[in-house]
Amino acid sequence: MSRARPRGQPATAGIFSAFEQAAGAAALQCKRGKQAVANRCQDQVQAKSASMQFTASVDMDAAFAQAEPNAHRWDYGLGLRLRGGAEFAVWVEPHPAASTREVKVVLVKLDWLQAKLRQPEFSALQDLTEVCAHQGWPRFHWLATGRVTLHPGSREARMLAQRGMKLPTSRVVIG
């Protein structure tokens, strides 16, 4: 079930989670759980613990495809909540990892996302992203869509680490 909010409709109409409210404030279409994530990727994005629940998700790439057709756009944002705890946001980018040149592409996408999160209408999503950081968990994840040829200790691994990212993996486990 989608909880889409047409532009111009109040951000609080039919919205239940902090992530949904934050997405609404940014005029993003929000879907329950991981439904905004492409079907082929949903099973590869998991919570580490059964006490962690996906609340909602957004497809940033689709949301800005028309307005920014030539931009390197980040794909997905997901809201999660610890049972009895705070809700937080993480960001997942499915992207090939078979070449070292892909690191620069993913980092350009990360720059795009971080620029969005600095905009006033995205401030609530930024706040939820910082909750994730305060838990000590990575906020930005690269989901490899094929073979991974990047190695720990490499120049590319250091470039990612400097930006708060780990090497790409074929499965993203949050928490």
C-alpha positions in Angstrom: 0.0 0.0 0.0 1.4 3.3 -1.0 1.1 6.4 1.1 1.7 8.9 -1.7 1.2 12.5 -0.9 0.4 14.7 -3.9 2.3 18.0 -4.0 0.4 20.7 -2.3 -1.3 18.3 0.1 -0.5 18.9 3.8 2.6 17.0 4.9 0.7 15.4 7.9 -2.2 13.9 5.9 -2.3 10.2 6.5 1.3 10.0 7.7 2.3 8.0 10.7 6.1 7.6 11.0 8.8 10.2 11.5 10.3 9.2 8.2 7.0 9.6 6.4 6.6 13.0 7.9 10.1 14.0 6.9 9.6 12.7 3.4 6.3 14.6 3.2 8.0 17.8 4.2 10.4 17.3 1.3 7.5 16.6 -1.0 8.7 13.1 -1.7 6.4 10.1 -2.4 6.7 7.7 0.5 5.9 4.0 0.5 5.5 1.5 3.4 8.4 -0.5 4.4 10.9 -1.2 1.6 8.2 -0.9 -1.2 9.9 2.1 -2.8 13.0 0.0 -3.3 13.2 -1.9 -6.6 11.9 -5.5 -6.2 15.3 -6.9 -7.4 17.0 -5.1 -4.5 14.5 -5.5 -1.6 15.8 -8.8 -0.3 19.4 -7.6 -0.3 18.5 -4.8 2.1 17.9 -6.2 5.6 17.8 -5.1 9.2 20.4 -6.8 11.5 17.9 -7.5 14.2 14.3 -8.6 14.4 13.8 -5.7 16.8 14.4 -3.3 13.9 11.5 -2.5 11.5 11.5 -0.7 8.1 8.9 2.0 8.5 8.9 3.6 5.0 11.0 4.3 2.0 11.5 6.8 -0.8 12.9 6.5 -4.4 15.0 9.6 -4.7 16.1 8.7 -8.2 12.6 8.5 -9.5 11.5 11.7 -7.6 14.2 13.8 -9.3 14.5 12.1 -12.7 12.4 14.7 -14.5 13.7 17.8 -12.7 17.4 16.7 -12.8 17.7 14.2 -15.8 21.5 14.6 -16.1 22.3 14.5 -12.4 24.0 11.5 -10.8 21.1 10.8 -8.3 21.2 8.6 -5.2 18.5 5.9 -5.3 16.8 5.1 -2.0 16.1 6.4 1.5 14.7 4.1 4.2 13.3 4.7 7.6 13.8 2.2 10.3 12.7 2.0 13.9 14.2 0.0 16.8 11.5 -1.6 18.9 10.7 0.9 21.6 13.4 3.2 20.2 14.0 6.1 17.9 13.4 6.1 14.2 16.3 6.8 11.9 17.1 7.0 8.1 19.7 5.2 6.0 20.4 5.7 2.3 21.1 2.8 -0.1 22.6 3.1 -3.6 22.4 0.0 -5.8 25.3 0.4 -8.3 27.8 -1.8 -10.2 31.1 -2.4 -8.3 33.1 -4.2 -11.0 35.5 -1.3 -11.6 37.4 1.2 -9.5 36.0 4.0 -11.6 32.5 3.3 -10.1 33.8 4.7 -6.8 33.9 8.2 -8.2 30.4 7.8 -9.7 29.0 6.7 -6.3 30.8 9.6 -4.5 29.2 12.1 -7.0 25.8 10.5 -6.1 26.6 10.9 -2.5 27.5 14.6 -3.0 24.1 15.0 -4.7 22.3 13.4 -1.8 24.1 15.3 0.8 23.4 18.6 -1.0 19.7 17.6 -0.9 19.8 16.8 2.8 21.3 20.3 3.4 18.2 22.0 1.9 15.6 23.3 4.4 12.8 21.1 3.2 15.0 18.0 3.8 16.1 19.0 7.3 13.9 16.4 9.0 15.4 13.7 6.8 18.9 15.0 7.6 17.9 14.8 11.3 16.8 11.2 11.0 20.1 10.4 9.1 22.0 11.9 12.0 20.1 9.6 14.5 21.6 6.7 12.6 25.1 8.2 12.9 24.6 8.6 16.7 23.8 4.9 16.9 27.3 4.3 15.4 25.9 2.9 12.2 26.8 3.8 8.6 24.3 6.2 7.0 25.2 5.6 3.4 25.4 2.1 1.8 26.6 0.9 -1.6 24.7 -2.2 -2.7 26.7 -3.9 -5.3 24.7 -5.0 -8.3 27.2 -7.5 -9.5 30.7 -8.7 -8.9 32.8 -6.6 -6.4 36.4 -6.0 -7.5 37.3 -3.4 -4.8 39.5 -4.5 -2.0 40.0 -3.4 1.7 43.0 -1.2 2.1 42.8 0.0 -1.5 42.9 3.7 -2.5 39.2 3.4 -3.4 38.4 1.9 0.0 40.1 4.8 1.7 38.2 7.3 -0.5 34.9 5.7 0.6 35.9 5.6 4.2 36.8 9.3 4.2 33.1 9.9 3.2 31.7 7.6 5.8 31.0 4.6 3.5 32.2 1.0 3.5 33.1 -1.0 0.4 30.1 -2.2 -1.6 28.5 -5.4 -0.7 26.0 -7.7 -2.3 23.8 -7.4 0.8 23.2 -4.4 3.0 22.6 -5.3 6.6 21.6 -2.2 8.7 22.3 -2.0 12.4 
